[in-house]
Amino acid sequence: MKKTHIALLVLVAAAVAVIASMFGDFSTYETFKSAAESPDKQFRVIGVLDGNRKVTYDPLTDPNHCSFMVKDKDGHVLKVVFNGAKPTDIEKSEQIVMTGRMSGNEFRCTQIQMKCPSKYKNDQVAVGNAS
């Protein structure tokens, strides 16, 4: 093989690797049950805020601790802990997408994305912390 053919093959392989790594981040939404089966792995769980309980956030005690109860798509309700400020209008959100991992009987999320009601279009608000 010529050197140009080898260089071209290496370039194509690198391009395929970059494209594959970009698409590797897209994942499906999981449930709390499937997240509990692999507590060392990070998951994206979708659910709704449990309206029977309040969001717990006291900025005077700890401004980087917010907890609330979420019902996942299978109907399981679990405590979610977010190490950040309380997301604005979380009580008004239609759905919550949380990225994080299980820790005991809690789901510790590092990023929250909320689907908020809008009369014109479905807006999404993303909240995260630097980890």
RASULBEL-V490631 format. One record per backbone hydrogen bond with DSSP energy under -0.5 kcal/mol. NH is the residue of the N-H (numbers start at 1). CO is the residue of the C=O. E is the energy in kcal/mol with one decimal. If there is no record, write none. Layout:
nh=[NH/NH]
co=[CO/CO]
e=[E/E]
This chain:
nh=[6/7/8/9/10/11/12/13/14/15/16/17/18/19/20/21/22/23/24/25/26/27/30/35/36/37/38/38/39/41/43/45/45/46/47/48/50/51/53/56/57/58/61/62/65/66/67/68/70/71/72/72/73/75/78/79/80/81/82/83/83/84/90/92/93/94/95/96/97/98/98/99/100/100/101/103/106/107/108/108/109/109/110/111/112/113/114/115/116/116/117/123/123/125/127/129/131]
co=[2/3/4/5/6/7/8/9/10/11/12/13/14/15/16/17/18/19/20/22/23/25/44/31/32/33/34/35/36/38/100/43/98/30/96/71/69/49/50/67/55/65/58/58/62/82/56/80/78/48/70/76/46/72/70/105/68/107/66/81/109/82/87/89/90/115/115/47/113/45/96/111/43/98/108/106/103/79/101/106/81/107/99/99/127/97/125/95/114/123/92/116/121/114/112/110/129]
e=[-2.0/-2.4/-2.2/-2.2/-2.2/-2.1/-2.3/-2.4/-2.3/-2.1/-2.4/-2.2/-2.2/-2.3/-2.5/-2.0/-1.7/-1.8/-1.0/-0.8/-0.9/-0.5/-3.4/-1.9/-2.0/-1.0/-0.5/-0.8/-0.5/-1.7/-3.5/-0.6/-2.8/-0.9/-2.2/-2.3/-2.8/-0.8/-1.5/-3.3/-0.7/-0.5/-0.6/-2.5/-1.1/-2.2/-2.4/-2.0/-2.4/-3.0/-0.6/-2.5/-0.9/-1.9/-2.3/-0.6/-3.4/-2.4/-3.4/-0.5/-0.9/-1.8/-1.4/-1.0/-1.0/-3.4/-1.2/-3.1/-3.4/-3.1/-0.6/-2.6/-2.6/-0.5/-2.1/-3.0/-1.3/-2.3/-2.6/-0.6/-2.3/-0.7/-3.1/-1.4/-3.7/-2.7/-3.4/-2.7/-0.8/-1.7/-0.7/-0.8/-0.9/-2.6/-4.1/-1.6/-0.7]
